[in-house]
Amino acid sequence: MNEETTATARRISSIVMIVIIVVLALSLSALYQAYDMFINEDPTMGYYLLIGFIGLALSTYMLLQTRRRMRRFTLKTPPITTTITCSKCGFKNVRDFERGDFIFKKLDSCSKCEGTMTISAIYREVKEKGKEHKIFG
């Protein structure tokens, strides 16, 4: 799913970048046209000047918004943790998830009492956003 999201984001990004480049080229062309009309003292140069600056501002705004959205598309997967417990003494060991782990899988012997160690929990550590700890209230 991450690859699909990244591919979609890249596809949208390339289309938006082409639009930005086209708008930027047209606005620079309008600014050059306004400069040429200014030299020839043509009174309609104000329209081209306005179009050029609006296009330049629009392409800059679109570029900044695209960069901000691309940062939002990157997803960080939270770490997955495996809890291993001893059936005799209750010793707990927490480690990163490894491929092939499943609940109630029997592992090596316990380092304290030589009992059998089994995987008791596999979970993902999620940090909740937006929850603030209030001191007064």
Residue, then its C-alpha position, 0 to 999 in steps of 0.5 A: m500500500n505504501e508503494e501505491t501511495t508513493a507511486t500516486a503521489r509521484r504521478i500527481s507530482s509530475i503532472v503538477m510540476i508540468v503545469i507549474i512549468v507551463v504557467l511559469a513559462l507563459s508568465l515569463s513570456a507575458l513579462y517579456q512581452a510587457y517589456d517589449m511594449f514598454i520600449n515601443e511605448d504601447p499603452t496596452m503593456g499593463y495587461y501583459l504586466l498584470i498577467g505576467f505577475i499573476g502567473l508568476a505568483l500563481s506558479t510560486y504558490m503552486l510550487l510551495q503547496t506541492r512541496r508541503r503536500m509531498r511532506r504529508f504523503t510520506l508515511k512513517t510506519p510505527p515500530i512493531t514490538t513483540t513481547i516474550t514471556c516465560s511460562k514458569c517465572g513470568f520473566k518478560n522480554v520485549r524486542d522488535f518484531e521479526r518475520g515469522d513471529f506469531i502469538f504462542k510461538k515457543l522460543d528458546s529457554c528462559s535465561k533465569c529459570e530455564g523454562t519455555m519462552t513463548i510470544s505473548a503479544i505482538y503490537r504496534e506502538v502508536k503515538e496519538k496526535g492531538k492529545e495534550h496533557k493539561i495541568f489545570g483542567 
